[in-house]
């Protein structure tokens, strides 16, 4: 069991205090808003060369300028990538040159109205899982070339609300439900980390997933008009609301801290390895989200979907 002296109140900057990333190259998806910004900022503050992979490059350039100004690290770039558009992902991956030490699969959408990609894929599953699946597998060789590379997959406690709907992932036969679609995409994030960790162990690539925590003040919740009861500062399930720097802490820990060197195929929350989910609590991992057989099944399903 690893010992980590961080918790729910830890900030992203605190997880990498004293860590030198000046020789590292990193990509953070969705780094034009929310916890992606603070994850990128913490990595840049520690000296990493950071690429912000974003849909809105104008917003990304503003964020990059702010990160450069606040960290003094000029090695912050912006690149266009839309995780719901296969050609965009392919173009980004094809343009990458050299090794990749850190990949933070951070971008995501939540509880959106029913939308589909050009391929007909349900948008939340396509963006949150399939897009990152394509990106990460396309960048495998760059990660392997780095030696001891890390992949960080941002999931959510929302995965405990439901397993993958294996017989109808794209809601072609079931009525669309925005929360079922979200939960299955977040379950997929964890299963992807489990299987990638297994497949890529011999390449020295560490892959972990995480729950960033309960954070109201990000664009992820833009389809919700008011905070639900579970977003009260102190709720009955014992979880407190985090600010954005605190929400980015677990991502940054897994991306860069020596405290988790060698850890792979795990699910973290509040900067700690998570425990099995207990009904009634908004914590922990569902058994179906870490099932090796389901993880292998999802990998094949994902390959079949993307062709």
Residue pairs with C-beta under 8 A, 6 or more apart in sequence:
1 273
2 259
2 260
2 263
2 273
4 253
4 259
4 260
4 271
4 272
6 14
6 15
6 249
6 253
6 270
6 271
6 272
7 270
7 271
7 272
8 213
8 240
8 242
8 246
8 270
8 271
9 242
9 246
10 246
10 249
10 253
10 270
10 271
11 38
11 245
11 246
11 248
11 249
12 35
12 38
12 39
12 41
12 42
12 245
12 246
12 248
12 249
12 251
12 252
13 41
13 42
13 45
13 245
13 252
14 249
15 42
15 249
15 252
15 253
15 256
15 257
15 271
16 42
16 43
16 45
16 46
16 252
16 253
16 256
16 257
19 46
19 256
19 257
19 258
20 46
20 47
21 43
21 46
21 47
21 48
21 102
21 256
22 46
22 47
22 48
23 101
24 43
24 47
24 48
24 49
24 101
24 102
24 256
25 48
25 49
25 51
25 98
25 99
25 100
25 101
25 102
25 146
26 40
26 43
26 48
26 49
26 50
26 51
26 100
26 101
26 102
26 103
26 104
26 255
27 50
27 51
27 53
27 100
27 102
27 103
27 104
27 139
28 36
28 39
28 40
28 43
28 50
28 51
28 52
28 53
28 104
28 106
29 36
29 53
29 54
29 81
29 83
29 104
29 105
29 106
29 107
29 132
29 135
30 36
30 53
30 54
30 106
30 107
30 108
31 37
31 39
31 40
31 50
31 52
31 53
31 54
31 60
31 63
31 106
32 52
32 54
32 55
32 56
32 59
32 60
32 62
32 63
33 59
33 63
33 218
33 219
34 215
34 218
34 219
34 220
34 244
34 247
35 106
35 154
35 212
35 215
35 218
35 244
35 247
35 248
35 251
36 52
36 104
36 106
36 107
36 248
37 63
37 67
37 244
37 248
38 244
38 245
38 247
38 248
38 252
39 104
39 106
39 248
39 251
39 252
39 255
40 50
40 52
40 63
40 67
40 76
41 67
41 70
41 71
42 248
42 252
42 256
43 50
43 102
43 252
43 255
43 256
44 50
44 67
44 68
44 71
44 73
44 75
44 76
45 70
45 71
45 73
46 256
47 73
48 73
48 75
48 101
48 102
48 256
49 75
49 76
49 77
50 67
50 73
50 75
50 76
50 77
51 76
51 77
51 78
51 79
52 60
52 63
52 64
52 76
52 77
52 78
52 79
53 79
53 80
53 81
53 92
53 107
54 60
54 63
54 78
54 79
54 80
54 81
55 80
55 81
55 82
55 83
57 78
57 79
57 80
60 78
61 78
63 78
64 76
64 77
64 78
67 73
67 76
68 74
68 76
79 92
79 95
80 88
80 91
80 92
81 88
81 89
81 91
81 92
81 135
82 88
82 89
83 89
83 107
83 126
83 127
83 131
83 132
83 135
84 117
84 123
84 126
84 127
84 131
85 117
85 118
86 117
86 118
86 119
86 134
86 306
89 131
89 134
89 135
89 138
90 134
90 138
92 135
93 134
93 135
93 138
93 139
94 138
96 139
96 142
98 142
98 145
99 142
99 143
99 145
99 146
99 149
100 139
100 142
100 143
100 145
100 146
100 149
101 143
101 146
101 148
101 149
101 150
102 149
102 150
102 152
102 255
102 256
103 135
103 136
103 139
103 143
103 149
103 150
103 151
103 152
104 152
104 154
104 251
104 255
105 132
105 135
105 136
105 151
105 152
105 153
105 154
105 189
106 152
106 154
106 251
107 127
107 128
107 131
107 132
108 127
108 128
108 154
108 156
108 185
108 220
109 123
109 124
109 127
109 128
109 220
110 124
110 156
110 158
110 182
110 220
110 221
110 223
111 178
111 179
111 182
111 223
111 224
112 123
112 124
112 178
112 181
112 223
113 178
113 223
114 122
114 123
114 171
114 176
114 178
115 122
115 123
116 122
116 123
116 126
116 170
117 123
117 126
119 126
119 305
120 170
121 130
121 170
121 305
122 169
122 170
122 171
122 176
122 181
124 178
124 181
124 182
124 185
125 169
125 170
125 181
125 184
125 185
125 188
127 185
128 182
128 185
128 186
128 188
128 189
129 185
129 188
129 189
129 192
129 302
130 302
130 305
130 306
132 153
132 189
132 192
133 192
133 302
133 306
134 306
136 143
136 151
136 192
136 196
140 200
140 203
140 205
143 149
143 151
143 200
143 203
143 205
144 200
144 203
144 204
144 205
147 204
148 204
148 206
148 261
149 204
149 205
149 206
150 205
150 206
150 207
150 208
150 254
150 255
150 256
151 193
151 196
151 205
151 206
151 207
151 208
152 208
152 209
152 210
152 251
152 254
152 255
153 189
153 190
153 192
153 193
153 207
153 208
153 209
153 210
154 189
154 209
154 210
154 212
154 251
155 186
155 187
155 189
155 190
155 193
155 209
155 210
155 211
155 267
155 289
156 182
156 186
156 189
156 211
156 212
157 211
157 214
157 269
157 282
157 283
157 284
158 179
158 182
158 183
158 186
159 183
159 186
159 187
159 189
159 190
159 285
159 286
159 289
160 183
160 277
160 282
160 284
160 285
160 286
160 289
161 179
161 180
161 182
161 183
162 179
162 180
162 183
162 184
162 187
163 184
163 187
163 286
163 288
163 289
163 294
164 184
164 187
164 188
164 191
164 294
164 298
165 171
165 174
165 180
165 184
166 297
166 301
167 173
168 174
169 184
169 301
169 305
171 177
171 181
178 223
187 286
187 288
187 289
188 298
189 209
190 209
190 267
190 285
190 289
190 290
191 289
191 290
191 291
191 294
191 295
191 298
192 207
192 209
192 295
192 298
192 299
192 302
193 207
193 208
193 209
193 265
193 266
193 267
194 209
194 265
194 290
194 291
194 292
194 295
195 292
195 295
195 296
195 298
195 299
196 205
196 207
197 205
197 206
197 207
197 208
197 264
197 265
198 265
198 292
198 295
199 299
200 207
201 264
205 264
206 260
206 262
206 263
206 264
207 264
207 265
208 254
208 260
208 263
208 264
208 265
208 266
208 267
208 268
209 266
209 267
209 268
210 250
210 251
210 254
210 267
210 268
210 269
211 250
211 267
211 268
211 269
211 274
211 283
212 242
212 247
212 248
212 250
212 251
212 269
213 239
213 242
213 246
213 247
213 250
213 269
213 270
214 230
214 231
214 239
214 240
214 241
214 242
214 282
215 241
215 242
215 243
215 244
215 246
215 247
216 227
216 231
216 241
217 243
217 244
218 244
218 247
221 227
229 235
230 237
230 239
230 282
231 241
232 241
233 240
233 241
234 240
235 282
237 280
237 281
237 282
237 283
238 281
238 283
239 281
239 282
239 283
249 271
250 268
250 269
250 270
250 271
253 259
253 260
253 268
253 271
254 260
254 263
254 268
263 273
266 273
266 274
267 273
267 274
267 285
267 289
267 290
268 274
269 283
269 284
274 283
274 284
274 285
275 283
275 284
275 285
276 284
276 285
276 287
277 283
277 284
277 285
277 286
277 287
278 284
288 294
